[in-house]
Each structure stands twice: as C-alpha cells, then as structure tokens.
Amino acid sequence: MQLKSANPAKVLWNPLPTGSGLKAKLVGATLVTVTLTAAIIHIPWLLTSRRNIESIISQTNDQITLGVSQKVGSLFDSASTSLGVIENIFANGWVDLNNSIERENFYFNFLEENPAYSFVVFGYSNGNQLAASRDAQGTLRVFFRQWDPGKKISDVSVHQYGLVNGKWVVTKKDTYQEKFFAPDRPWYKVAIDNLQKRVWTDVYMFNTDKVPGINFSLALIEDGKTSGVISIAFELAQISGFLRDIRGKADEIFLMNGKGDLIAFTGDEDGFSLNQDQKSVRLKRLEETDSSYLSMASLALKNKGFSIEQMGERQSLIHQHPSGEKYYITLSPLTEYEELGWHVGTVIPESAYTSEIDQNTRILFFIIAGSTIIAVILAILLTEKVIAQPLSIVAESTSLIESDHFDPDTLSRMINPVLRRQDELGQLARVILQMSNQVYTREKQLKEEVKELRIEIDEAKRQKQVNEIVDSEFFQDLAEKAKTIRRNRDKKDLK
C-alpha cells in the first residue's frame, strides 16, 4: 500500500536529493546544520568587528593627532622656557657675552643638553652673532661672527666638537669671511618688531647649513635698550625626525601651515624645494610629494571641499582608494600655538588594524572548516553505528517477513542487537518482532485451515463425482444388469 501525505501543502522543502539514502541525508543535514551555525556566528561577528574597527581607527586617529599636537606643543614650550632661562642668565650677568670662553662653553653645553634644538643663537645689536648648531649627522659646532661695519662683512670663527674617549673636545677649527649681519636675519627682525614677546618666524632658509627651518625669538632688553636677540631654531628635517619618533600606529603624520603647505612629515623625502636663487625655499603641497598617504589626504580634502584656511576644529575624513582600501585622515589645529596657524594631520590605512583581524578571520575559517570536516566524519561514524546499522537490521528483518522466508527464532536472533535499545529504534524492533510472531502464528493457523479446507473440498468433489457416476444411465443400467445377474445366480443355487 502506498502512503500519502495527509496535507501535501505542509511538506517542507528538502534540500537533499530525494533519491539519496537515509545515511546520506543525515550526513547532509549535519553538514548543513554545522555550516549554517558557523555562518550565523561568523558573519555577524565579522560585520560587528568591521564597525568596531572603524570606530577604533577614528578614535585612535583622533588620539594620535591630539598626542602629536601636545608633544609638538611641549617641544615648543621647552623652547619658550629655554628662551626665558637664557634671558635670565644673560640679564643677571651669569654668563659674560663678551668673554669668548664663557659664552662658547655656555652655548655648547646648552645645545648638548637640548638635542631637539638645531640652533641656539644670540644676535648682538652691533651685528655680531654667537651660535651653536647641530647638523644632520649630530656634529656640534660653535660659531662667532664679528661684523666689520667698514667692510660690510663678518669674520667667522668656527669650532667643531667631537666625542673623544667619551668627552666633547674641539676637533676642528676654521675661519672665513661672509656677508652676514645679524640684525638682517628673519629671527632678529621678528623679535625687534615684537619687543617683550616670544615670537615665531615663518619658514626661511638657514644661512649656515642652507636648510629651511623656523626660529623662536626673544629680544634681550638691558637698561631699556635692546642689546640683542636670543633665538632657538628648528630645522624642518629635525621636526620631521621628531614626528617619526612619535609616529606610533599612524603611517603618516604631517604638519601644515595655514596655506596648506607642508612644514614637516614622517616621509623620507624633503617637503620643500629650493628656488632658483638657492637662497629661498618653496614648501610643497600634500599632492606634490611621493607619499601615497599624503596624496590620499589631499584627495580626501578635495572630495569633501575642506579648506585648510577656514578649518577650525578637528576634522576626521575617510577616503576609499579604488582598490577598496580605506584611509582614515584626521586634521587638527595646533591649538597650543595658534599663532603659527599650523595643523597636525595623520593618515592611517584600514589595513594597519584589519591585517591582524583578517589573519584571525582566516584562522577562524580554517578552524570552522576543520570542525565541519570532523563533524561530518563523526556524523558518518555515528550514523553508521547508531542509526544505519540498526535500520539495516530492521529493514532486512522486514524483507524476510515480506518474502515469507523466516521463522521467529531466526528473526529474533537477527534483530536481537536492536531489541536491547531503549529508543525509538528499539521500540520499532520489538513491534516488528511481535508483529512477525503474530504473522507467523496466523500464517501457520491459516495453512492448517487451508489444508483442512482442501481435504474437505477433495472429499466433496469425490462424493460429487461418485454421485454423478451413480446417477448416470450407464451406471443405472449396469446396476440393473448386476441385480439381474445376482437374481439369476440365486435361482440356480436354489435349484
């Protein structure tokens, strides 16, 4: 008899082939379940982690920008404090500026103790200059320039210092002449224009090493008169080195002025170019460098329509490269020194944070794949042991019952391993055994009844055939003749 669903409309969709065996269906169901479970866990986790990463990168970028701004501010605060110290020392006469040995030792020691400074300078009002400098190789030099008003030229004396047996000693002396008048230098002029204030110069070309930089200057006033200008200088390259030292997670940190020109950045190239006169410098724009990160920052600013000149508070931008890589850009004013009009910028590629996550994702994928394979293998083994084998025994027993080639003892021995189970398969086996016993008994009884019925039928047929013979004319005639013969024989015997 063919079974039919009571309500076909309620039959659920079956993703497994209808012709597959029960074992294959169970394994397939396990595989689908494990895979879906892994996907349900993994996909939301991945999406959530991506959102968290975006938030973390933005917050980190803001923190880096704030930290850089504070550290640059601290560097400049140090310069401001140093100007005050030098001013007090000179004002109180603790160092005699007219004593060549005292002033050289003081400036040399002061520069040695402050490795962030490129120059420490004092310009005399008469045109002379005292300066201690540190070049890119770390060499320390002390300059004294004496202005000759008649010749309009300075006689320069240079002492170069080097470490010998752990001590700084003069390793080289040099003298030459050059056109140098201290009051004509930018750092001197800006201080004279802003008496009793500590002021910054714009970026200009240093005379000594022919590199661009800025100065923090203060006019020294004695007895109501300006006796000279104290100044501390920073090469732009040295500021870039300072940024590289504090870079941290950011792939690029940069400083821009209010016009959008680069002051310093963590790249290896120069952020400036010399003009044709070789005495002045032109600062580069973001897009003019070879740095791909600065190019991303430039594109982000253009796409958002941001103007550096009008930028006030901190701004966070996201630029997506055609390759799909995201770049997080943050710009913040250097609030500690607003008079400079500088901005601190950072650029962080998303991959700086997601590379580790992507690696963990790949590891998780392999773990899930391995777990799925193990689950499938276990499903096969468990299906074979727990379900397939008992079902095979039950199916074989039903086949024997169907083929009418069984006896209860044989069937009981065959199905005995399943009978001991306390689950549905065990219950099914017991029902089949009970049913088979009933079938066997009823079949045996039926056979006996059929045998008896067959005997009765044969007897009836025989009796019918006898009656048919007895009732035939031939048999009647023959019987009559037999009676006649018997009567004739009896008469003869009587005679």
Disulfide bonds with the S-S distance in Angstrom:
none
